[in-house]
Amino acid sequence: MVATVAMDTSALMMPVECDVRVFEELERLVGDFECVVPRAVRDELSKLSNGGSAEAVAASVGADLAADRCRTVEHEASYADDVLVELAPEFDYVVTNDGPLKERLLDAGTPVIHIRGRNKLGISKP
């Protein structure tokens, strides 16, 4: 079975910000998966990628990863975290490094993949 894994903004910035090989880690944790990203996450990455800061570089890399490796999910809401919580029942997992979003997703019954240790990912289940 192929797992559906949704990515938030912080997840797509992990390769630069946290030195995490996100897609290799996902394969290690869940096996076969399809990566999806809400349109609001792609929009957020695009906004963050303006400028020459370290965050802008990480966002630019994240935007490229989203375009190359993830299917974009269209939706109505504009705030990325709200979209992920709203659509969570459609996903097997959501990847995030955002503490408040992680808690919202776990409260909604969705397993969350997040940083565990230095540069590995782990799964927290509701």
Backbone as a printed PyTorch tensor [residue, N CA C, xyz], in Angstrom:
tensor([[[  0.8310,  -1.1760,   0.0000],
         [  0.0000,   0.0000,   0.0000],
         [  0.8890,   1.2570,   0.0000]],

        [[  0.5040,   2.2270,  -0.7790],
         [  1.2490,   3.4820,  -0.8820],
         [  0.6650,   4.4820,   0.1170]],

        [[  1.4990,   4.9990,   1.0110],
         [  1.0570,   5.9790,   2.0040],
         [  0.9940,   7.3660,   1.3680]],

        [[ -0.0090,   8.1340,   1.7510],
         [ -0.1060,   9.5200,   1.3250],
         [  0.4890,  10.3830,   2.4310]],

        [[  1.5420,  11.1260,   2.0730],
         [  2.2800,  11.9340,   3.0390],
         [  2.2050,  13.3940,   2.6190]],

        [[  1.6170,  14.2280,   3.4870],
         [  1.5170,  15.6630,   3.2090],
         [  2.7020,  16.3780,   3.8600]],

        [[  3.2080,  17.3720,   3.1620],
         [  4.3620,  18.1320,   3.6410],
         [  3.9310,  19.5470,   3.9870]],

        [[  4.4280,  20.0660,   5.1220],
         [  4.2030,  21.4740,   5.4130],
         [  5.4560,  22.2560,   5.0350]],

        [[  5.4130,  23.5450,   5.2220],
         [  6.5230,  24.4170,   4.8330],
         [  7.8130,  24.0200,   5.5370]],

        [[  7.7440,  23.8070,   6.8460],
         [  8.9570,  23.4630,   7.6010],
         [  9.5630,  22.1450,   7.1320]],

        [[  8.7240,  21.1930,   6.7280],
         [  9.2180,  19.8980,   6.2530],
         [ 10.0390,  20.0510,   4.9790]],

        [[  9.5600,  20.9160,   4.0940],
         [ 10.2660,  21.1000,   2.8230],
         [ 11.5260,  21.9490,   2.9760]],

        [[ 11.6520,  22.6420,   4.0990],
         [ 12.8480,  23.4310,   4.3700],
         [ 13.8840,  22.6450,   5.1890]],

        [[ 13.4910,  21.4570,   5.6990],
         [ 14.3790,  20.6380,   6.5300],
         [ 15.7130,  20.2760,   5.8730]],

        [[ 15.7490,  19.9860,   4.5680],
         [ 17.0350,  19.6020,   3.9890],
         [ 18.1170,  20.6640,   4.1930]],

        [[ 17.7460,  21.9310,   4.1230],
         [ 18.7140,  23.0120,   4.3030],
         [ 18.8570,  23.3720,   5.7750]],

        [[ 17.7440,  23.5460,   6.4610],
         [ 17.7800,  24.0310,   7.8400],
         [ 18.2510,  22.9860,   8.8510]],

        [[ 17.9550,  21.7200,   8.6000],
         [ 18.2540,  20.6760,   9.5920],
         [ 19.1450,  19.5590,   9.0600]],

        [[ 19.5950,  19.6850,   7.8150],
         [ 20.4280,  18.6640,   7.1890],
         [ 19.7620,  17.2810,   7.2170]],

        [[ 18.4640,  17.2680,   6.8900],
         [ 17.6950,  16.0250,   6.8630],
         [ 17.4190,  15.6450,   5.4150]],

        [[ 17.6990,  14.3990,   5.0910],
         [ 17.3610,  13.8700,   3.7710],
         [ 15.9110,  13.3910,   3.8580]],

        [[ 15.0000,  14.3320,   3.6900],
         [ 13.5860,  14.1060,   3.9780],
         [ 13.0100,  12.9220,   3.2210]],

        [[ 13.2270,  12.8590,   1.9240],
         [ 12.5920,  11.8000,   1.1370],
         [ 13.1970,  10.4280,   1.4280]],

        [[ 14.4920,  10.3670,   1.6910],
         [ 15.1120,   9.0970,   2.1000],
         [ 14.5690,   8.6570,   3.4550]],

        [[ 14.4120,   9.6170,   4.3710],
         [ 13.8740,   9.3010,   5.6920],
         [ 12.4230,   8.8210,   5.5940]],

        [[ 11.6320,   9.4430,   4.7310],
         [ 10.2440,   9.0050,   4.5590],
         [ 10.1910,   7.5810,   4.0240]],

        [[ 11.0480,   7.2810,   3.0700],
         [ 11.0840,   5.9180,   2.5350],
         [ 11.4650,   4.9200,   3.6290]],

        [[ 12.4160,   5.2990,   4.4740],
         [ 12.8350,   4.4300,   5.5750],
         [ 11.6800,   4.1980,   6.5520]],

        [[ 10.9110,   5.2480,   6.8380],
         [  9.8420,   5.1530,   7.8350],
         [  8.5720,   4.4920,   7.3210]],

        [[  8.1430,   4.8380,   6.1070],
         [  6.8170,   4.3890,   5.6470],
         [  6.8430,   3.5240,   4.4000]],

        [[  8.0120,   3.3250,   3.7920],
         [  8.0700,   2.5340,   2.5640],
         [  7.6010,   3.3500,   1.3770]],

        [[  6.7470,   2.7570,   0.5500],
         [  6.2410,   3.4710,  -0.6270],
         [  5.3110,   4.5890,  -0.1970]],

        [[  5.4930,   5.7660,  -0.7900],
         [  4.6350,   6.8900,  -0.4370],
         [  4.4460,   7.8200,  -1.6160]],

        [[  3.3340,   8.5450,  -1.5580],
         [  3.0680,   9.6360,  -2.4880],
         [  3.1270,  10.9090,  -1.6630]],

        [[  3.8880,  11.8660,  -2.1320],
         [  4.0500,  13.1290,  -1.4300],
         [  3.0750,  14.1530,  -2.0010]],

        [[  2.3290,  14.8180,  -1.1070],
         [  1.4190,  15.8750,  -1.5240],
         [  1.7450,  17.1480,  -0.7490]],

        [[  1.4420,  18.2760,  -1.3600],
         [  1.6660,  19.5640,  -0.7230],
         [  0.4790,  20.4730,  -1.0550]],

        [[ -0.1410,  21.0550,  -0.0220],
         [ -1.2410,  21.9880,  -0.2890],
         [ -0.7430,  23.2320,  -1.0380]],

        [[ -1.5960,  23.7960,  -1.8630],
         [ -1.2520,  25.0190,  -2.6040],
         [ -0.7670,  26.1140,  -1.6380]],

        [[ -1.3760,  26.2350,  -0.4500],
         [ -0.9810,  27.2690,   0.5240],
         [  0.4710,  27.1020,   0.9640]],

        [[  0.9470,  25.8700,   1.0450],
         [  2.3480,  25.6230,   1.4120],
         [  3.2600,  26.1000,   0.2880]],

        [[  2.9060,  25.7930,  -0.9450],
         [  3.7190,  26.2690,  -2.0790],
         [  3.7470,  27.7880,  -2.1280]],

        [[  2.6040,  28.4200,  -1.8490],
         [  2.5430,  29.8810,  -1.8280],
         [  3.4230,  30.4460,  -0.7210]],

        [[  3.3880,  29.8160,   0.4520],
         [  4.2010,  30.2720,   1.5810],
         [  5.6950,  30.1500,   1.2710]],

        [[  6.0910,  29.0350,   0.6700],
         [  7.4960,  28.8520,   0.2820],
         [  7.9210,  29.9180,  -0.7220]],

        [[  7.0360,  30.2280,  -1.6560],
         [  7.3460,  31.2400,  -2.6610],
         [  7.5840,  32.6000,  -2.0060]],

        [[  6.7260,  32.9660,  -1.0520],
         [  6.8830,  34.2440,  -0.3470],
         [  8.1800,  34.2770,   0.4550]],

        [[  8.4810,  33.1690,   1.1510],
         [  9.6770,  33.1080,   1.9980],
         [ 10.9710,  33.0940,   1.1980]],

        [[ 10.9160,  32.6980,  -0.0690],
         [ 12.1370,  32.5290,  -0.8610],
         [ 12.6970,  33.8380,  -1.4140]],

        [[ 12.0110,  34.9490,  -1.1840],
         [ 12.5150,  36.2460,  -1.6430],
         [ 13.6050,  36.7530,  -0.7040]],

        [[ 14.7250,  37.1480,  -1.2790],
         [ 15.8130,  37.6850,  -0.4670],
         [ 16.9960,  36.7460,  -0.4310]],

        [[ 18.0130,  37.1410,   0.3060],
         [ 19.2420,  36.3590,   0.3410],
         [ 19.5230,  35.7140,   1.6760]],

        [[ 18.5250,  35.7090,   2.5850],
         [ 18.7320,  35.1250,   3.9070],
         [ 18.8270,  33.6050,   3.8400]],

        [[ 19.2850,  33.0020,   4.9390],
         [ 19.3460,  31.5410,   5.0230],
         [ 17.9430,  30.9500,   4.9020]],

        [[ 16.9530,  31.6270,   5.4970],
         [ 15.5710,  31.1580,   5.3990],
         [ 15.0930,  31.1970,   3.9520]],

        [[ 15.4700,  32.2440,   3.2100],
         [ 15.0720,  32.3570,   1.8080],
         [ 15.6740,  31.2330,   0.9730]],

        [[ 16.9310,  30.8890,   1.2530],
         [ 17.5810,  29.7850,   0.5330],
         [ 16.8590,  28.4750,   0.8380]],

        [[ 16.5660,  28.2330,   2.1180],
         [ 15.8670,  27.0020,   2.5100],
         [ 14.4850,  26.9420,   1.8550]],

        [[ 13.7870,  28.0690,   1.8090],
         [ 12.4620,  28.1120,   1.1890],
         [ 12.5430,  27.8710,  -0.3160]],

        [[ 13.5760,  28.4010,  -0.9470],
         [ 13.7620,  28.1960,  -2.3820],
         [ 14.0060,  26.7200,  -2.6960]],

        [[ 14.8450,  26.0870,  -1.8930],
         [ 15.0870,  24.6440,  -2.0580],
         [ 13.7810,  23.8850,  -1.8100]],

        [[ 13.0390,  24.2700,  -0.7740],
         [ 11.7620,  23.6300,  -0.4720],
         [ 10.7570,  23.7680,  -1.6030]],

        [[ 10.7200,  24.9460,  -2.2160],
         [  9.8140,  25.1610,  -3.3510],
         [ 10.1810,  24.2580,  -4.5220]],

        [[ 11.4830,  24.1070,  -4.7680],
         [ 11.9360,  23.2120,  -5.8400],
         [ 11.5620,  21.7660,  -5.5350]],

        [[ 11.7510,  21.3420,  -4.2840],
         [ 11.3850,  19.9730,  -3.8990],
         [  9.8850,  19.7490,  -4.0700]],

        [[  9.0970,  20.7350,  -3.6610],
         [  7.6380,  20.6140,  -3.8000],
         [  7.2480,  20.4570,  -5.2670]],

        [[  7.8870,  21.2400,  -6.1320],
         [  7.5700,  21.1780,  -7.5620],
         [  7.9990,  19.8540,  -8.1840]],

        [[  9.1560,  19.3510,  -7.7490],
         [  9.7330,  18.1420,  -8.3640],
         [  9.1940,  16.8370,  -7.7880]],

        [[  8.8840,  16.8240,  -6.5000],
         [  8.6220,  15.5580,  -5.8230],
         [  7.2110,  15.3860,  -5.2650]],

        [[  6.3980,  16.4580,  -5.2930],
         [  5.0910,  16.4080,  -4.6370],
         [  3.9600,  16.7970,  -5.5890]],

        [[  2.8160,  16.1700,  -5.3730],
         [  1.5970,  16.5530,  -6.0890],
         [  0.9390,  17.6840,  -5.3020]],

        [[  0.5330,  18.7370,  -5.9980],
         [ -0.1050,  19.8710,  -5.3380],
         [ -1.5970,  19.5960,  -5.1420]],

        [[ -2.0780,  19.8760,  -3.9300],
         [ -3.4870,  19.7050,  -3.5780],
         [ -4.1310,  21.0870,  -3.5310]],

        [[ -5.1870,  21.2740,  -4.3000],
         [ -5.9120,  22.5390,  -4.3090],
         [ -6.9340,  22.5400,  -3.1730]],

        [[ -7.2570,  23.7260,  -2.6490],
         [ -8.1620,  23.8540,  -1.5150],
         [ -8.6510,  25.2920,  -1.4390]],

        [[ -9.5520,  25.5530,  -0.4900],
         [-10.1390,  26.8910,  -0.3380],
         [ -9.3880,  27.7690,   0.6640]],

        [[ -8.9660,  27.1980,   1.7820],
         [ -8.3570,  27.9960,   2.8620],
         [ -7.0220,  28.5920,   2.4110]],

        [[ -6.6120,  29.6900,   3.0670],
         [ -5.3790,  30.3550,   2.6620],
         [ -4.2260,  30.1160,   3.6400]],

        [[ -4.5100,  29.7490,   4.8800],
         [ -3.4660,  29.5420,   5.8800],
         [ -3.0350,  28.0740,   5.8530]],

        [[ -1.7660,  27.8330,   5.5880],
         [ -1.2580,  26.4710,   5.3620],
         [ -1.5600,  25.5210,   6.5140]],

        [[ -1.3540,  25.9530,   7.7630],
         [ -1.5960,  25.0650,   8.9010],
         [ -3.0580,  24.6430,   8.9650]],

        [[ -3.9780,  25.5960,   8.7360],
         [ -5.4060,  25.2720,   8.7630],
         [ -5.7620,  24.2790,   7.6650]],

        [[ -5.1540,  24.4300,   6.5070],
         [ -5.4030,  23.5090,   5.3930],
         [ -4.9680,  22.1020,   5.7700]],

        [[ -3.7710,  21.9950,   6.3440],
         [ -3.2590,  20.6700,   6.7100],
         [ -4.1480,  19.9900,   7.7520]],

        [[ -4.6330,  20.7460,   8.7200],
         [ -5.5250,  20.1650,   9.7310],
         [ -6.8610,  19.7850,   9.0970]],

        [[ -7.3860,  20.6510,   8.2460],
         [ -8.6690,  20.3940,   7.5850],
         [ -8.6060,  19.1550,   6.6870]],

        [[ -7.5130,  19.0180,   5.9490],
         [ -7.3740,  17.9050,   5.0110],
         [ -6.7350,  16.6600,   5.6280]],

        [[ -6.3280,  16.7480,   6.8860],
         [ -5.5970,  15.6540,   7.5440],
         [ -6.2400,  14.2760,   7.3830]],

        [[ -7.5710,  14.1520,   7.4560],
         [ -8.1650,  12.8170,   7.2950],
         [ -7.8530,  12.1630,   5.9420]],

        [[ -7.4700,  12.9640,   4.9500],
         [ -7.1440,  12.4190,   3.6290],
         [ -5.7100,  11.8830,   3.5560]],

        [[ -4.8900,  12.1720,   4.5660],
         [ -3.4790,  11.7990,   4.5440],
         [ -3.1980,  10.6980,   5.5600]],

        [[ -2.2220,   9.8520,   5.2340],
         [ -1.7720,   8.8520,   6.2010],
         [ -0.8460,   9.4870,   7.2350]],

        [[ -0.0700,  10.4880,   6.7920],
         [  0.8680,  11.1890,   7.6680],
         [  0.9820,  12.6390,   7.2050]],

        [[  1.3620,  13.5180,   8.1430],
         [  1.7580,  14.8730,   7.8020],
         [  3.1590,  15.0680,   8.3550]],

        [[  4.0500,  15.6490,   7.5490],
         [  5.4180,  15.9280,   7.9820],
         [  5.5090,  17.4000,   8.3570]],

        [[  5.9660,  17.6640,   9.5810],
         [  6.1360,  19.0400,  10.0370],
         [  7.1950,  19.1110,  11.1250]],

        [[  7.8040,  20.2640,  11.2400],
         [  8.7340,  20.5460,  12.3290],
         [  8.1640,  21.6880,  13.1680]],

        [[  6.8800,  21.9600,  13.0140],
         [  6.1680,  23.0370,  13.6960],
         [  5.4160,  22.4430,  14.8900]],

        [[  5.8600,  22.7730,  16.1090],
         [  5.2780,  22.1980,  17.3210],
         [  3.7830,  22.3980,  17.4720]],

        [[  3.2780,  23.6390,  17.3540],
         [  1.8300,  23.8400,  17.4920],
         [  1.0160,  23.0820,  16.4300]],

        [[  1.5040,  23.0310,  15.2000],
         [  0.7970,  22.2760,  14.1540],
         [  0.8180,  20.7890,  14.4750]],

        [[  1.9420,  20.2950,  14.9360],
         [  2.0460,  18.8740,  15.3200],
         [  0.9680,  18.5300,  16.3460]],

        [[  0.8060,  19.3700,  17.3720],
         [ -0.2070,  19.1120,  18.4040],
         [ -1.6180,  19.1450,  17.8310]],

        [[ -1.8970,  20.1030,  16.9510],
         [ -3.2220,  20.1760,  16.3190],
         [ -3.5130,  18.9130,  15.5070]],

        [[ -2.5140,  18.4380,  14.7710],
         [ -2.7050,  17.2460,  13.9470],
         [ -2.9060,  16.0050,  14.8140]],

        [[ -2.1050,  15.8630,  15.8560],
         [ -2.2650,  14.7100,  16.7530],
         [ -3.6340,  14.7460,  17.4210]],

        [[ -4.0890,  15.9360,  17.8340],
         [ -5.4220,  16.0730,  18.4300],
         [ -6.5140,  15.6970,  17.4360]],

        [[ -6.2480,  15.9170,  16.1370],
         [ -7.2160,  15.5730,  15.0870],
         [ -7.1340,  14.1020,  14.6800]],

        [[ -6.1820,  13.3590,  15.2820],
         [ -6.0800,  11.9330,  15.0070],
         [ -5.1470,  11.5610,  13.8630]],

        [[ -4.2970,  12.4840,  13.4370],
         [ -3.3980,  12.2220,  12.3120],
         [ -1.9730,  11.9790,  12.7940]],

        [[ -1.3430,  10.8750,  12.3720],
         [  0.0620,  10.6450,  12.7180],
         [  0.9550,  11.7230,  12.0950]],

        [[  1.9670,  12.1230,  12.8430],
         [  2.8630,  13.1940,  12.4170],
         [  4.2920,  12.6770,  12.3450]],

        [[  4.9560,  12.9910,  11.2420],
         [  6.3770,  12.6870,  11.0820],
         [  7.1270,  13.9890,  11.3360]],

        [[  8.1570,  13.9110,  12.1750],
         [  8.8670,  15.1130,  12.6080],
         [ 10.3200,  14.7680,  12.9280]],

        [[ 11.1210,  15.8090,  13.1720],
         [ 12.5210,  15.6090,  13.5410],
         [ 12.5930,  14.8330,  14.8500]],

        [[ 13.4460,  13.8320,  14.8700],
         [ 13.7190,  13.0890,  16.0930],
         [ 15.2230,  12.9240,  16.1500]],

        [[ 15.8320,  13.5330,  17.1200],
         [ 17.2880,  13.5010,  17.1930],
         [ 17.8830,  14.5660,  16.2920]],

        [[ 19.0810,  14.3360,  15.8630],
         [ 19.8190,  15.3640,  15.1260],
         [ 19.3150,  15.5820,  13.7010]],

        [[ 19.2700,  14.5080,  12.9080],
         [ 18.8420,  14.6770,  11.5130],
         [ 18.0800,  13.4530,  11.0020]],

        [[ 17.3260,  12.8590,  11.8810],
         [ 16.4540,  11.7380,  11.5220],
         [ 15.0050,  12.1330,  11.7750]],

        [[ 14.0970,  11.4180,  11.1350],
         [ 12.6740,  11.6510,  11.3490],
         [ 12.0870,  10.5020,  12.1440]],

        [[ 11.0510,  10.7950,  12.8840],
         [ 10.3190,   9.7930,  13.6400],
         [  8.8320,  10.0490,  13.4820]],

        [[  8.0290,   9.0800,  13.9400],
         [  6.5750,   9.1860,  13.8370],
         [  5.9780,   9.2930,  15.2210]],

        [[  5.0780,  10.2600,  15.4020],
         [  4.2610,  10.3430,  16.6220],
         [  2.8360,  10.0130,  16.2080]],

        [[  2.2260,   9.1030,  16.9660],
         [  0.8430,   8.7140,  16.6550],
         [ -0.0850,   9.2890,  17.7120]],

        [[ -1.3260,   9.5900,  17.2990],
         [ -2.3070,  10.1630,  18.2460],
         [ -2.5940,   9.2240,  19.3970]]])
